[in-house]
């Protein structure tokens, strides 16, 4: 997980996510560096648009994290089952895209 955090930190800083940059972040945090994990991360992220993955995660997370709040809302309680199934599929698709970020 710390390698994902390193990649997110580099992305936020506007830096290129490469093995050397990841190594520097990992070592600066006091964690022992694993070259294989770094290579796998960089390879996995080479084809991922991190901004889009983060947007998908942010839109899916509030609906998945707050089921009690939506159950309390009377308007939400009246939704037909088909609409709920469509929303669940959208959430699953967004999470599937996010899983590509993690290799």
C-alpha positions as CSV (number, residue, x, y, z in Angstrom):
1,X,0.0,0.0,0.0
2,X,2.9,2.4,0.7
3,X,3.9,2.2,-2.9
4,X,0.4,3.4,-4.0
5,X,0.8,6.2,-1.5
6,X,4.2,7.1,-3.0
7,X,2.7,7.2,-6.5
8,X,-0.2,9.3,-5.3
9,X,2.2,11.7,-3.6
10,X,4.3,12.0,-6.7
11,X,1.2,12.5,-8.8
12,X,0.0,15.3,-6.5
13,X,3.4,16.9,-6.7
14,X,3.2,16.8,-10.5
15,X,6.3,14.6,-10.7
16,X,6.8,11.7,-13.1
17,X,6.0,8.3,-11.5
18,X,9.1,6.2,-12.2
19,X,11.1,3.7,-10.2
20,X,13.7,6.2,-9.1
21,X,11.1,8.6,-7.8
22,X,9.2,5.9,-6.0
23,X,12.4,4.6,-4.4
24,X,13.2,8.1,-3.1
25,X,9.8,8.5,-1.5
26,X,9.8,5.0,0.0
27,X,13.3,5.4,1.4
28,X,12.5,8.9,2.7
29,X,9.6,7.5,4.7
30,X,11.9,4.9,6.4
31,X,10.5,1.9,4.7
32,X,12.8,-0.7,3.1
33,X,12.6,-0.5,-0.7
34,X,11.5,-3.4,-2.8
35,X,12.5,-3.1,-6.4
36,X,10.0,-5.7,-7.6
37,X,7.1,-3.9,-6.1
38,X,8.3,-0.6,-7.5
39,X,8.6,-2.1,-11.0
40,X,5.2,-3.7,-10.8
41,X,3.6,-0.4,-9.7
42,X,5.2,1.7,-12.4
43,X,4.3,-0.8,-15.0
44,X,0.7,-1.0,-13.8
45,X,0.3,2.8,-13.7
46,X,1.8,3.4,-17.1
47,X,-1.6,2.8,-18.7
48,X,-3.8,4.3,-16.0
49,X,-5.1,7.9,-16.0
50,X,-4.7,8.6,-12.3
51,X,-7.0,11.7,-12.3
52,X,-9.8,9.6,-13.8
53,X,-9.3,6.8,-11.4
54,X,-9.4,9.2,-8.5
55,X,-12.6,10.8,-9.8
56,X,-14.2,7.4,-10.2
57,X,-13.2,6.5,-6.6
58,X,-14.5,9.8,-5.2
59,X,-17.9,9.4,-6.9
60,X,-18.3,5.8,-5.9
61,X,-17.0,6.1,-2.3
62,X,-19.7,8.3,-0.8
63,X,-22.6,6.2,-2.1
64,X,-20.9,3.0,-0.9
65,X,-19.8,4.4,2.4
66,X,-23.1,5.9,3.5
67,X,-25.8,3.2,3.2
68,X,-27.4,4.2,6.5
69,X,-27.9,7.8,5.3
70,X,-29.6,6.7,2.1
71,X,-31.8,4.3,3.9
72,X,-33.1,7.1,6.1
73,X,-34.0,9.3,3.1
74,X,-37.7,8.8,2.2
75,X,-37.1,9.6,-1.5
76,X,-34.5,6.9,-1.8
77,X,-36.7,4.3,-0.2
78,X,-39.2,4.7,-3.1
79,X,-36.7,3.8,-5.9
80,X,-37.6,0.7,-8.0
81,X,-35.3,-2.3,-7.7
82,X,-34.1,-1.9,-11.3
83,X,-32.8,1.6,-10.7
84,X,-31.0,0.4,-7.6
85,X,-29.4,-2.4,-9.6
86,X,-28.3,0.0,-12.3
87,X,-26.6,2.2,-9.6
88,X,-24.9,-0.8,-8.1
89,X,-23.5,-1.8,-11.5
90,X,-22.2,1.7,-12.0
91,X,-20.5,1.6,-8.6
92,X,-19.0,-1.8,-9.4
93,X,-17.7,-0.5,-12.8
94,X,-16.1,2.5,-11.1
95,X,-14.5,0.3,-8.5
96,X,-13.2,-2.1,-11.2
97,X,-11.5,0.9,-12.9
98,X,-10.0,1.8,-9.6
99,X,-8.7,-1.7,-9.1
100,X,-6.6,-1.3,-12.2
101,X,-4.7,1.4,-10.4
102,X,-3.6,-1.0,-7.7
103,X,-2.4,-3.6,-10.2
